[in-house]
């Protein structure tokens, strides 16, 4: 069984030392979905939600979420992100949010990609909660992660 990287020899929480690792181009993609009522989807499509343009605001919130991941998750390293792309797309039963996050660094950007999706979805929830009491956030997952040498 593999040893958890974020615990020390006594089993206590530990921020991993990545200082010895080489800088690489690190990329991660994630996605998640929020189920919405037909009426909510119609209101979003027609830009009739009282709080504003749901998809654009969710995308901007997702970018902010990715950028601030290390402030929210205690053992994440603060990273200099070179690219954050969040895309919210209306589908038949809700909104799918996809993220792509990239950096040049010594550790991956999976948590930033996942956090970007999560914050985007939570933003949609917040903006639509007055009209849709049955929303469901689901299936947040890492889709891909890569690293390539410089």
N, C-alpha and C positions, 0 to 999 in steps of 0.2 A: 504494500500500500504506500502511495506517495505521501511524503511529509507536507503538511500545509506550509506555505512559504511565509505566511504572516503571523507565525508563532515562533517564539524562541525556544531554547532547549528546556525551559521550565513550563512551556505551554502558555506563556503570556503573549498578549498582543505585541506585535513587532512590525515596524515599518521596514520593508525589505531594502537592503543596501544595493542599489543598482549602479553604483559608481564605477564598478569594474567592467560593466557591460559596454560594448561599443555603441556609438550612435548609429541608429538605423532609421529608415523611413518606416514608420508604424502607421497602419491603417486599420480601422474597424468599421464595420457596418452593423446596424441594429434596426429593429422594427418593432412596432406594436400597433394595436388596434383598439379603437373605442367604438362600441356598438351604440347606435343612436336610433331614435324613432324616425319614421318617415317625415313627420312634421319638423323635427329638428334639422334633418338633412335639407328639407326645403328652405327653412329659414336661413341656414348657412349659405346655401346656393344663391339665394336672393339677397344676401348680405343684409338681413333683417334682424339679426340678433342685436339687442340693445347695447351690449358691450362693444360691438364693432365687428370688424373683419376677423372672424374666428380663425381661419386657416393661416392668414399672414401673422397674426399675433401668436398663434401656437408655434409657428416656425421660428419667429424671433425669440420666444421664450425658450424653445429647445436649444437654440444657439447659446443663449445665456446659461442655460442649465449645463450644457457640455463644458463651457468655459469655467464654471464654478464648482465642478465636481469635487476637487480636492478640499473645498471648504465644507462640503456636506458629508463626505465619506472619509472618516478619520485616517485611514491608512493609505489613501491614494496620494501619489506624488503630485505636486503642482507641475503641470506641463505647459510648455510653450506650444500651443496648438497652431498649426499652419493652415488648417482647413476644417471648417465645420459646415456641413450642409444638412439642413433638415427640410424634408419635403412632406407636406400633409396633402393627402389626396382623398377626395370623397369617393366612396364606393357605395354599392347598393344598400348596405346595412350599417354604414358608419364611416369612420375616417381611419385610414392607414397612415401612420407616420414612419418614415424611413430616415435614418441618419447615416452620414459618412463623416468620419473624423480622422484627421491625419496630423502627425507631428514628426519631427526629427528628434529622436531621443533614445533613451536607454530602457524605456519601459513602454508597454502597450497602452492603447487608448480605448480599450473595451468599455471601461466604466464610463468614460466620457460619452461614448456612442449610446450606451444604454440610458445614461442619465438624460441626455438630450431628448431621446424618445419619450422617456417617462415624464419629463417636465412639459413637453409639448402636449402629451395626452392629458395631463392634469390641468393644463391651461384650457383645453377644450371643455373638460368637465366643468371647470369653474365658470366658463363663459356661457354654458348651456344649462346649468343646474336649475335655473328658474323655470325652464320649459320642459325639461326631460328628467323625470325622476327614476328612470330605469336604465340609465347609461351603465355600461360595463367596460372597464378597461381590462384588456386581455392580451395574452400571447406576446408579451414583451420578451424579446430574445436577441441574442447575438447571432448575426447571420454569417459574418465572415471576419477574420482578422488575419493580417499579413504583416510581415516585416521583410524588408529588403536592405541589403548592404548598400552603403553610399558609394 
